[in-house]
Amino acid sequence: MVRTPFREALETGLMGARPSGIGRVARRAPLPAVFSRAAAGPHVRALAAAAVLLAAVLADGSPARADDLPTLVLRQHRFVPDRIQVPAHVKFQLKVQNTDDSSDEFESVDLNREKLVGPGKTITVFLGPLDPGEYKFFGDFHQDTAQGVLIAK
Amino acid sequence: MTRLIYALAAAFTLLVPLRARADFHVISPYEIDLGELEIEHNGSASFDHRPGVGGQQSYTLELGTGLTPWWHSEIEFGFNNDPSMGQPTLLTQVVSENMFQLTEPGQAVADFGFFVEYGQTVTHGSYAGANEITFGPVIAKEIGRTTHTVNLFLTRQLGPDQTSHGLDFNFAWQSRWNLWAPLSPAIEIYGDTGTLGSMPGFAQQQLIAGPVAVGRLHLHDLGLGNAGQIKYELGWLFGVTQASPAGTLRWRLELEIPF
């Protein structure tokens, strides 16, 4: 990634290495009251808020798992079965076996997954917990034929 | 554990002294693209009525692929345009970018990756810039049909043209609602606090946030073959602090084709 204007402005304006409009303008401008406290204050509050938000996001409230699911097979560039039912609200592992002689990629926008399956290989895709509903998936390398739906109930 | 060791080894190999950060793009731990060639373009343009704040632009052209099931690597060519410095659009950096997937998506409580990149400056004279290394964790979590991703990166400059000698902390956040493949709404935040240990006040830091449209179109649906897809991102980011540009337009276009 390249040095962006964003970075450029911060460096030149704040480090004083080169004259920069953004730095000079920022220094001259009166600061709102919220920014005029001790320098550490806003940082601490911002970090604390970020930590709380991160903890909330990372909290995992559904440890249940389902293990006995049929294997999804890629055969002649089609998924067999092309509709597969899974339990809602629990984590589960979906095995995907590719019996073709070329690679494909198990992909689902709905499930936010993409994983290569080599010829003759089997992969495990970790999914869930899912809300009840239908989730489309496809073989990215053979989109015309390799289509399927995962139904969470 | 092996993946973590590789990632840390890559970071420390490059960590001679260090720094670099993304164009405005939140790195995801999900996109390894094994068996696929990725051709990507990123761009951004800042807008502000203050001289020297608006009008700056940066662009990238990238080629990438998955080298292993857990290692995605890209070569990036970075271009900058800075009218305030009288700089025309120049190729400024060649970057090696690497994302190591540390956990299998969905297996752990969250999905973890480790990002390492090294940027070699290719400009000289009055436009000279420093080499940079950037590294840090990439964390993502899915909640229902939403995906939340955070990047926590440290950057250090290298070489004779350094303008900063410390570690710079920069971060990015994206929360996306996976509504519909061709168009999903997201909110993004990008921040750069400056050098650790001598951080400026909040108002002097860079912080921008705003809405972004994210989508993908399959080439098959466009009548362009049976494989591959085009991904895009388009967003408008508002300046949150006084030092940030009032507005930043960012875009990303990516073509993925299997090989």
Contacts between the chains, C-beta under 8 A, distances in Angstrom:
chain1	res1	chain2	res2	distance
A	1	B	20	5.8
A	1	B	21	6.0
A	1	B	22	4.3
A	1	B	23	5.3
A	1	B	25	7.7
A	1	B	42	8.0
A	1	B	60	6.8
A	1	B	76	6.4
A	1	B	78	6.7
A	1	B	95	5.9
A	1	B	97	6.7
A	1	B	117	6.2
A	1	B	119	6.8
A	1	B	134	7.2
A	2	B	20	7.9
A	2	B	23	6.4
A	2	B	58	5.5
A	2	B	60	5.9
A	2	B	76	7.4
A	2	B	78	2.5
A	2	B	79	7.0
A	2	B	80	6.1
A	2	B	92	5.8
A	2	B	93	4.7
A	2	B	95	6.8
A	2	B	119	6.8
A	3	B	20	7.3
A	3	B	58	7.6
A	3	B	78	7.4
A	3	B	80	6.5
A	3	B	92	6.6
A	3	B	93	6.8
A	3	B	119	7.6
A	3	B	129	5.9
A	3	B	132	7.0
A	4	B	21	7.3
A	4	B	22	7.6
A	4	B	23	5.5
A	4	B	24	7.1
A	4	B	44	6.3
A	4	B	58	4.8
A	4	B	80	7.8
A	5	B	44	7.1
A	5	B	46	5.0
A	5	B	56	3.2
A	5	B	57	7.0
A	5	B	58	6.1
A	5	B	80	7.6
A	5	B	82	6.8
A	5	B	245	7.4
A	6	B	24	7.4
A	6	B	44	7.8
A	6	B	46	7.5
A	6	B	190	6.9
A	6	B	192	6.2
A	6	B	206	5.2
A	6	B	208	7.3
A	6	B	244	7.7
A	6	B	245	7.9
A	6	B	248	7.5
A	7	B	21	6.1
A	7	B	168	7.9
A	7	B	170	7.7
A	7	B	192	6.2
A	7	B	206	7.6
A	8	B	56	6.9
A	8	B	80	7.6
A	8	B	82	6.5
A	9	B	53	6.8
A	9	B	56	7.6
A	9	B	206	6.4
A	9	B	243	6.8
A	9	B	244	7.8
A	9	B	245	7.5
A	10	B	168	8.0
A	10	B	192	5.1
A	10	B	194	5.8
A	10	B	205	7.1
A	10	B	206	4.8
A	10	B	243	7.2
A	11	B	163	5.1
A	11	B	164	5.9
A	12	B	163	7.2
A	13	B	204	7.3
A	13	B	243	6.2
A	14	B	194	5.5
A	14	B	200	4.9
A	14	B	204	5.7
A	14	B	243	7.6
A	15	B	163	5.6
A	15	B	164	5.2
A	15	B	194	7.7
A	15	B	195	7.2
A	17	B	163	3.5
A	17	B	164	7.4
A	18	B	85	7.6
A	18	B	163	6.9
A	20	B	52	6.0
A	20	B	84	7.1
A	21	B	50	6.1
A	21	B	51	4.8
A	21	B	52	2.0
A	21	B	53	5.8
A	21	B	84	5.5
A	22	B	48	8.0
A	22	B	50	7.0
A	22	B	52	5.7
A	22	B	53	4.4
A	22	B	243	6.0
A	22	B	245	7.6
A	23	B	204	7.8
A	23	B	243	7.2
A	24	B	52	7.9
A	25	B	50	4.6
A	25	B	51	7.9
A	25	B	52	7.5
A	25	B	53	6.4
A	25	B	242	7.9
A	26	B	203	6.8
A	26	B	204	5.6
A	26	B	241	8.0
A	26	B	242	5.0
A	26	B	243	3.9
A	27	B	204	7.4
A	29	B	203	8.0
A	29	B	242	5.3
A	31	B	201	7.4
A	31	B	203	5.1
A	31	B	242	7.2
A	32	B	203	7.4
A	35	B	201	6.1
A	35	B	202	5.2
A	35	B	203	4.2
A	35	B	241	8.0
A	35	B	242	7.8
A	39	B	199	7.6
A	39	B	201	5.4
A	42	B	201	7.4
A	42	B	202	4.1
A	43	B	193	7.6
A	43	B	199	6.7
A	43	B	202	7.1
A	46	B	202	7.4
A	54	B	139	7.7
A	54	B	150	6.8
A	57	B	110	7.7
A	57	B	141	4.9
A	57	B	143	7.1
A	57	B	148	5.1
A	58	B	109	5.9
A	58	B	110	5.0
A	58	B	139	7.8
A	58	B	141	5.8
A	60	B	109	4.4
A	60	B	110	8.0
A	91	B	106	7.3
A	103	B	35	5.4
A	103	B	258	7.5
A	105	B	35	6.6
A	105	B	36	7.4
A	105	B	258	7.2
A	109	B	178	6.8
A	109	B	181	4.1
A	109	B	216	6.6
A	110	B	145	7.5
A	110	B	178	6.7
A	110	B	181	7.8
A	112	B	30	6.5
A	112	B	105	7.5
A	112	B	142	6.0
A	112	B	147	5.6
A	112	B	178	6.3
A	113	B	30	7.6
A	113	B	105	6.2
A	113	B	106	7.4
A	114	B	30	7.0
A	114	B	31	7.5
A	114	B	32	7.9
A	115	B	69	7.7
A	116	B	34	4.4
A	116	B	35	4.7
A	116	B	66	7.5
A	116	B	69	6.9
A	124	B	104	7.7
A	125	B	106	7.3
A	126	B	104	5.7
A	126	B	105	6.4
A	126	B	106	3.3
A	126	B	107	4.4
A	127	B	106	5.6
A	128	B	106	7.4
A	131	B	144	5.8
A	131	B	145	7.5
A	138	B	218	8.0
A	140	B	36	7.8
A	140	B	227	6.4
A	140	B	228	7.5
A	140	B	229	7.1
A	140	B	258	6.9
A	141	B	35	7.7
A	141	B	226	7.5
A	141	B	227	4.5
A	141	B	258	4.7
A	142	B	226	5.8
A	142	B	227	6.8
A	143	B	218	5.4
A	143	B	219	7.6
A	143	B	220	3.8
A	143	B	221	7.7
A	143	B	226	5.6
A	143	B	227	6.3
A	144	B	220	5.6
A	144	B	226	4.7
